[in-house]
Structures are given as C-alpha cells and as structure tokens.
C-alpha cells in the first residue's frame, strides 16, 4: 500500500479493515471501491456471496457508486474455478448492489491493477481472472 499510496490522488483513502466490519464513518462517502484478487473471507464473501460483506460494501458507496473486483479461484486453491454462473446476481441485489458486469478480465485490465499479488500468481497468463463490476442501487 505504501508504494501505491505515493502515486494515489490526494483524495484517495486506504483502509485496513475486514469487509464485515468497515468503519461507519465512511458510510455513503465513497464513489468507488477497487478490490484486487482478494483471498479468505473477502473472496468467499464476494463469490459466496455473504450478505454481511455485500451490505458492508454497499453502505460505503454513494448512490450510483461502483465497486470493481478482480477475482480468481483455481482448482489448486481448493475451490471451484470461476465461470459465467459463479455470481448470484439476486444475492447482490439483496445486498444493495447491482451486478453491472461479470466476465473474464482482459490481460490489460489485470495489468492495469499494478498488483504485485497478480504478478506473483501470474494472473491472466496462468490462471483465469474475472472482473466483477457492481453499483450501489
């Protein structure tokens, strides 16, 4: 985060918190959330999906605000690889988010994330990455 924060716009805010327990002070103040190759509870919460995680992200966003996530699960991760039907759109709506786009990410989209984790995973060259775009309803 230090490396990225040096190049971030002055209004960028970096928060270290569990998606299930995001600071209430941020409710309705964020126009965009970027999530790059999460693991653990955040990945499970987005793919599962978890109502608590979805509502947490939704409450951060201003109306019309967007959350964009690059997601990847490979067989060696112990889960089902992602595919066209991996996202439960109705659960997202119930969580306050509308799925605007769900598709395989293009290599340039993964590269644009400038994620050291993506580079380590060799994302998009050796493992599929999906892009999820949602908006607060």
C-alpha positions as CSV (number, residue, x, y, z in Angstrom):
1,X,0.0,0.0,0.0
2,X,2.9,2.4,0.7
3,X,4.1,2.2,-2.9
4,X,0.7,2.7,-4.4
5,X,-0.3,5.4,-2.0
6,X,2.6,7.6,-3.1
7,X,1.1,7.7,-6.6
8,X,-2.5,8.0,-5.4
9,X,-4.7,11.1,-5.9
10,X,-4.8,13.4,-2.9
11,X,-8.4,12.3,-2.1
12,X,-7.6,8.6,-2.0
13,X,-8.3,6.8,1.2
14,X,-6.7,3.5,2.2
15,X,-8.5,1.5,4.9
16,X,-7.3,-1.7,6.6
17,X,-10.4,-3.3,7.9
18,X,-12.4,-6.5,7.5
19,X,-15.2,-6.2,4.9
20,X,-17.6,-7.4,7.6
21,X,-16.6,-4.5,9.9
22,X,-15.9,-1.4,7.8
23,X,-15.8,1.9,9.6
24,X,-19.3,3.5,9.9
25,X,-17.7,7.0,9.4
26,X,-17.3,6.0,5.7
27,X,-21.0,5.2,5.1
28,X,-22.2,6.8,1.9
29,X,-19.0,8.7,1.3
30,X,-17.2,6.6,-1.3
31,X,-17.6,6.9,-5.1
32,X,-15.5,3.8,-5.9
33,X,-14.1,0.7,-4.4
34,X,-11.4,-1.4,-6.0
35,X,-10.7,-4.9,-4.9
36,X,-7.8,-6.7,-6.4
37,X,-7.5,-10.5,-6.1
38,X,-8.8,-10.9,-2.6
39,X,-8.5,-14.1,-0.6
40,X,-10.0,-15.6,2.5
41,X,-13.3,-14.1,3.9
42,X,-13.5,-11.3,1.3
43,X,-13.2,-13.7,-1.6
44,X,-15.7,-16.0,0.0
45,X,-18.0,-13.0,0.7
46,X,-18.0,-11.9,-2.9
47,X,-18.3,-15.3,-4.5
48,X,-20.4,-17.0,-1.8
49,X,-21.9,-14.4,-1.5
50,X,-22.1,-13.1,2.1
51,X,-24.9,-10.7,2.8
52,X,-22.8,-9.1,5.5
53,X,-19.9,-8.4,3.1
54,X,-22.2,-7.2,0.3
55,X,-24.1,-4.8,2.6
56,X,-20.8,-3.6,4.0
57,X,-19.5,-2.6,0.6
58,X,-22.9,-1.2,-0.4
59,X,-23.2,1.0,2.6
60,X,-19.7,2.6,1.9
61,X,-20.8,3.6,-1.6
62,X,-22.7,6.8,-2.5
63,X,-25.8,6.0,-4.6
64,X,-24.5,5.1,-8.1
65,X,-21.0,4.4,-6.7
66,X,-19.2,1.4,-8.1
67,X,-17.2,-1.4,-6.7
68,X,-14.9,-3.2,-9.1
69,X,-13.2,-6.5,-8.2
70,X,-10.7,-8.8,-9.9
71,X,-11.4,-12.3,-8.7
72,X,-9.6,-15.6,-9.3
73,X,-10.1,-19.1,-7.9
74,X,-8.1,-22.0,-9.3
75,X,-8.6,-25.7,-8.6
76,X,-5.4,-25.8,-6.7
77,X,-7.0,-23.2,-4.3
78,X,-9.4,-25.9,-3.2
79,X,-12.5,-24.2,-4.8
80,X,-14.5,-24.3,-7.9
81,X,-12.9,-22.2,-10.7
82,X,-15.0,-19.1,-11.6
83,X,-17.3,-19.2,-14.5
84,X,-20.3,-17.4,-16.1
85,X,-22.7,-18.6,-13.4
86,X,-20.4,-18.1,-10.3
87,X,-22.1,-14.9,-9.2
88,X,-25.6,-14.9,-7.7
89,X,-27.0,-11.6,-9.0
90,X,-30.1,-11.8,-6.9
91,X,-28.0,-12.0,-3.7
92,X,-26.1,-8.9,-4.8
93,X,-29.4,-7.1,-5.3
94,X,-30.5,-8.1,-1.8
95,X,-27.2,-6.8,-0.5
96,X,-27.8,-3.4,-2.1
97,X,-25.6,-3.8,-5.2
98,X,-26.4,-4.4,-8.8
99,X,-24.1,-6.5,-10.9
100,X,-23.3,-4.4,-14.0
101,X,-20.6,-6.6,-15.5
102,X,-19.3,-10.2,-14.8
103,X,-16.8,-11.6,-17.3
104,X,-13.3,-12.8,-17.8
105,X,-10.8,-10.0,-17.3
106,X,-8.6,-8.9,-20.2
107,X,-4.9,-9.2,-19.6
108,X,-4.6,-5.4,-19.8
109,X,-7.2,-5.0,-17.1
110,X,-5.2,-7.3,-14.8
111,X,-2.0,-5.4,-15.7
112,X,-3.7,-2.0,-15.0
113,X,-4.3,-3.1,-11.4
114,X,-0.5,-3.0,-11.0
115,X,-0.8,-5.7,-8.3
116,X,2.3,-7.5,-7.0
117,X,-0.1,-10.3,-5.9
118,X,-1.4,-10.6,-9.5
119,X,2.2,-10.8,-10.8
120,X,3.1,-13.4,-8.2
121,X,0.0,-15.5,-9.1
122,X,0.8,-15.0,-12.8
123,X,-2.8,-13.9,-13.1
124,X,-4.3,-13.9,-16.6
125,X,-1.4,-15.8,-18.1
126,X,-1.6,-19.0,-16.0
127,X,-4.8,-18.5,-14.1
128,X,-8.2,-17.1,-15.1
129,X,-9.2,-13.8,-13.6
130,X,-12.8,-12.5,-13.7
131,X,-13.9,-8.9,-13.4
132,X,-17.0,-8.0,-11.3
133,X,-18.4,-4.5,-11.6
134,X,-21.3,-3.5,-9.2
135,X,-23.1,-0.3,-8.5
136,X,-25.0,0.7,-5.4
137,X,-28.7,0.7,-6.1
